[in-house]
Amino acid sequence: MKPATLIVMSVGLIITVLGFALCLLSVKKAESDYPDNDIFAFEGENYQVIDGDTIRTEDFSDVIYVTEENEVKAVEQDVKVLSVILKDIDNVEIIGNQTSSKVMVYNMQPGLYACRIGSGVMKLTNGFEQALIFDYFSDAIGNFSGIRKYFNPDFTTGKEKKVIIHINDEDVLKRIDLNFTNCENVTVKNLTCSLDCKVVLDNSNILFENCKFKDPEIIWEDDPVSTPDVSPAPEPSPSPSAEESPAPEPFEPVPSLSPDQDQSQEEQPKEPTYITHYLTIHLNMTNGSTFTSDACSFSSVTAIVNKNVITEDDVTDQTGEEQSDLIGTYVSNNGKKCTLNLDLTMAGILYGFDIRNVPDEDKASDTSLVTVVNGYSQPQIYLDHAGDEDYPQIKIDASNCEINIEN
């Protein structure tokens, strides 16, 4: 390498080191002179700083209003699925009965999570997904806030990482998919809507509080409006039979009338249409997770706790004609003890139960791993109105689990 080249490279390296040193000194000086100001906080695209928290907000309401060329326009989003996949978050709250549907993300590093709306899905995740790589990069680039961030790569150190989600129960949202890993404080409350909730917990705790389905809607058809008959009066005919009398329009056909019955008898009102709303829970728990419901009513609860489903690959090495019968059944995964607490006393309805809580062989002597319903211990297989359509169903397939139910 030529001496001139070495001199240029050395000078460049010295200038770079001096520049970084000056930046570090500036950072330390600013921190000492302005101890109450967060010099790493920023307000970028979709971000704002409130009380020291950096917050990103995404509105996924049915209709949002945007300003284009000094004109406010309504944009329909039609979000039907809320998908939340999070790990290592301090606090998560999902709150129903709100005026709008929105996601608020607190103190999470831009570029290390994705939050987007597309194809009818509102998705929030801080786990890497190849399909969302553009969202990670666009968030990081769109919210670049200066070289100072590189001296504090995790500007959220010491701050609570949390997510708050508001849901307007009148929006068209049909399903909530929740997947939490190492999240100890998750709350879902005040939902009063028609939803299918899918919940996956890995070493996480979740509380459903004051959630219920709406009362059935009763729709009465409008009374039909009769129109005057302007056609010429028919010639009188002796004793016409009911079968020869055509059904009046626009009414539905009326029952046969005998000659001595009053032909002007009013039509009986039609039966109303009932639209049933629901709030279902599909639950998968592993690795010491806890699910708790308080003052909730569900249309059904299906829970798989510390279980793995047997697939075709699992029985490949087995022999015998009955091996195919095993596919689709569950076996214990020897996971840590999980806890399932269901308080259904506020529901105002009685539930049917199909509970199979079979402990692992090495946990069989643990007296806490039992099913308790209304204060009474139940056998490993507990059936009560199981499959009865008149009773909303609680179906649980568990292993190494403590189950407490108040009905």
Secondary structure, DSSP 8 states (H G I E B T S, - for coil): --HHHHHHHHHHHHHHHHHHHHHHHHHHHHHHH-TTS-TT----TTEEEETTEEEEEEE--SEEEEEETTEEEEEE----EEEEEEES-SEEEEE-S-SS-EEEEES--TTSSEEEEETTEEEEESS--GGGHHHHHHHHHHT---GGGGGSS-TTTTS--EEEEE--TTS---EEEEEEES---EEEE--BS-EEEEEEEES-EEEEES-B----EEE-----------S------SS--GGGS---SSS-------TTS-TT--------EEE---EEEEEEEESS-EEEEES---SEEEEEESEEE--TGGGTT--SGGGGGGTT-EEE-----EEEEEE-TTSSS--EEEEEE---GGGTT-TTSSEEETTEEE-SEEEESTT-TTS-EEEEEESSEEEEEE-
